[in-house]
């Protein structure tokens, strides 16, 4: 399945656009929240676009290598934590940004999980899998025409950076908002933190979808079992 537009290097794709639309329809967090201040909603970064098929057989490739399967199992855990975080942020928003024990526990769980588990997971992908996969994607023609060429790996690493930015913004602004004495400023800051959290939720979900349905099948297809064994030992 085509990962990037080879001429523009941009992410495109009907299949995942449909998935993103489905996410928005089912997402309990309202997608067009109006700030109480009357200021237009801030969107610190638009979640990335998606891909379309260029290697049609890739999505039929069954991911079987233990290293890739482990990545996907860790994604399952991430989705569970993400769901609780999303529900907690929605409850926090609906309660006028007043904490209770349940909301506080879910927020703490997510930020702890991100720092201790998800960040390490992303670093492992970047160390173990991404360098060789990037080479194989270029060799197979699955890259942009830019100089130097970009592949799905560049986009996954870019997502990892955006995770850091958005999680830091959400966490730090939540802490700042709680200390602001002015009610209007406090409400505005809480809303900005909420919007950043919302963007982060969608970005992580889409990122996991892309890896599970595109990147890992391509890795299974383009990298031999012995090579994957060697990468898993790194």
C-alpha positions in Angstrom: 0.0 0.0 0.0 1.4 3.4 -1.0 2.9 5.1 2.0 3.6 8.5 0.5 3.0 10.4 -2.7 6.2 9.8 -4.6 6.0 13.2 -6.3 5.1 15.4 -3.3 6.4 13.3 -0.4 3.1 14.0 1.3 0.8 11.5 3.1 -2.3 10.6 1.2 -4.8 7.8 1.2 -8.5 7.0 0.9 -8.4 4.0 3.3 -7.0 5.9 6.2 -8.9 9.0 5.5 -12.0 6.9 6.0 -10.5 5.6 9.2 -9.8 9.1 10.4 -13.4 10.1 9.6 -14.7 7.1 11.5 -12.5 8.2 14.5 -14.0 11.6 14.5 -17.5 10.3 14.2 -17.0 7.9 17.2 -14.7 10.1 19.3 -16.6 11.2 22.5 -14.6 14.4 22.6 -16.4 17.0 20.6 -14.4 18.0 17.6 -15.5 21.6 17.3 -15.3 22.9 20.9 -15.9 26.7 21.2 -13.8 28.4 23.8 -15.7 30.1 26.5 -13.6 33.2 25.8 -15.1 33.4 22.3 -11.7 32.9 20.7 -11.5 30.5 17.8 -10.3 27.1 18.8 -6.5 26.7 18.8 -5.1 23.7 16.9 -1.4 23.6 17.6 -0.9 21.1 14.8 -3.2 19.4 12.4 -2.9 15.6 12.7 -1.0 14.4 9.6 -2.7 13.2 6.5 -2.7 9.5 5.5 -1.4 7.1 2.9 -2.8 5.3 0.0 -1.8 2.0 -1.6 1.4 1.5 -3.7 2.2 -2.0 -2.7 -1.3 -3.6 -2.7 -0.1 -6.9 -1.3 1.4 -5.3 1.8 -1.9 -5.2 3.7 -2.3 -8.9 3.0 1.0 -9.7 4.6 0.5 -11.3 8.0 2.8 -9.8 10.6 4.4 -12.8 12.3 7.9 -11.9 13.5 8.1 -11.8 17.3 9.6 -8.3 17.4 6.9 -6.8 15.2 4.2 -8.8 17.1 5.5 -7.4 20.4 5.3 -3.8 19.0 1.6 -4.5 18.1 0.9 -6.0 21.6 2.3 -2.8 23.1 0.1 -0.8 20.9 -2.9 -2.7 22.4 -1.9 -1.6 25.8 -1.4 2.0 24.6 -4.9 2.1 23.1 -6.4 1.0 26.5 -4.6 3.7 28.4 -5.4 6.2 25.6 -9.1 5.4 25.9 -9.1 6.0 29.6 -7.2 9.3 29.1 -9.7 10.5 26.5 -12.7 9.7 28.7 -11.1 11.5 31.6 -10.3 14.6 29.6 -13.9 14.7 28.3 -15.2 14.3 31.9 -12.7 17.0 33.0 -14.0 19.4 30.3 -17.7 18.7 31.1 -17.0 19.3 34.8 -15.7 22.7 34.1 -12.1 21.5 34.6 -12.7 20.4 38.2 -10.7 17.3 39.2 -11.9 14.3 41.0 -10.1 11.1 42.0 -11.1 9.2 38.9 -10.1 11.9 36.5 -6.9 12.5 38.4 -5.9 8.8 38.3 -6.6 8.5 34.6 -4.5 11.6 33.8 -1.7 10.4 36.0 -1.8 7.0 34.4 -1.5 8.4 30.9 1.4 10.8 31.5 3.2 8.1 33.5 2.6 5.6 30.7 3.8 8.0 28.1 7.1 8.8 30.0 7.9 5.2 31.1 6.4 3.0 28.3 5.4 4.7 25.1 8.5 6.9 24.8 10.7 3.8 25.3 8.6 1.9 22.7 9.1 4.7 20.2 12.9 4.8 20.9 13.1 1.0 20.3 11.4 1.3 17.0 13.8 4.1 16.0 16.8 2.1 17.1 15.8 -1.5 16.0 13.6 -1.3 13.0 13.5 2.1 11.3 17.1 2.4 9.9 17.0 -0.8 7.9 13.3 -0.4 7.0 14.1 3.1 5.6 16.8 1.6 3.4 14.5 -1.2 2.1 11.7 1.3 1.4 14.1 3.3 -0.7 15.4 0.2 -2.5 11.8 -0.9 -3.3 10.9 2.5 -4.7 8.5 3.3 -1.8 9.8 6.9 -1.3 9.3 10.4 -2.4 11.2 12.0 -5.3 12.7 14.6 -3.0 16.4 14.9 -2.4 17.1 13.2 0.0 14.1 10.9 -0.5 11.6 10.5 2.4 9.8 7.3 3.4 7.2 6.2 5.9 10.0 6.0 8.4 10.6 9.7 8.3 6.9 10.3 8.9 6.7 7.9 11.8 9.7 9.6 13.4 8.1 13.0 12.8 5.0 11.7 14.7 7.2 10.6 17.6 8.5 14.2 17.9 4.9 15.5 17.7 4.0 13.2 20.6 6.6 14.8 22.7 5.5 18.3 21.8 1.8 17.8 22.4 2.2 15.8 25.6 4.5 18.4 27.0 2.1 21.2 26.1 -0.9 19.4 27.5 0.8 18.5 30.8 2.5 21.8 31.4 -0.5 24.0 30.5 -2.7 21.9 32.8 -0.3 22.6 35.6 0.0 26.3 34.7 -3.8 26.7 34.4 -4.4 25.4 37.9 -2.2 28.2 39.3 -3.6 31.1 37.4 -5.6 33.5 39.7 -7.7 35.1 37.0 -10.7 32.9 36.2 -10.9 33.9 32.5 -7.2 33.2 31.9 -7.5 30.0 33.8 -10.4 28.8 31.7 -8.6 29.7 28.5 -5.5 27.8 29.6 -7.5 24.7 30.5 -9.2 24.9 27.1 -5.8 25.1 25.3 -4.6 22.1 27.3 -7.8 20.2 26.4 -7.3 20.9 22.7 -3.7 19.7 22.8 -4.8 16.6 24.6 -7.4 16.0 22.0 -4.9 16.4 19.1 -2.5 14.0 20.9 -5.2 11.3 21.3 -6.0 11.5 17.6 -2.4 11.5 16.5 -1.4 8.5 18.6 -4.4 6.5 17.3 -3.7 7.3 13.7 0.0 6.6 14.2 -0.7 3.2 15.7 -3.1 2.4 12.9 -0.5 3.3 10.3 2.2 1.2 11.9 -0.1 -1.9 12.5 -1.6 -1.8 9.0 1.1 -0.4 6.8 4.6 -0.1 8.4 4.9 -3.4 10.1 3.4 -5.4 7.2 6.0 -3.7 4.9 8.8 -4.5 7.4 7.6 -8.2 7.4 7.6 -8.2 3.6 10.9 -6.3 2.9 13.1 -7.6 5.7 14.1 -11.2 6.1 13.4 -13.2 9.2 17.1 -13.6 10.1 17.6 -9.8 9.7 14.6 -9.1 11.9 16.1 -11.6 14.5 19.3 -9.6 14.5 17.5 -6.3 14.8 15.5 -7.6 17.8 18.8 -8.2 19.6 19.8 -4.5 19.3 
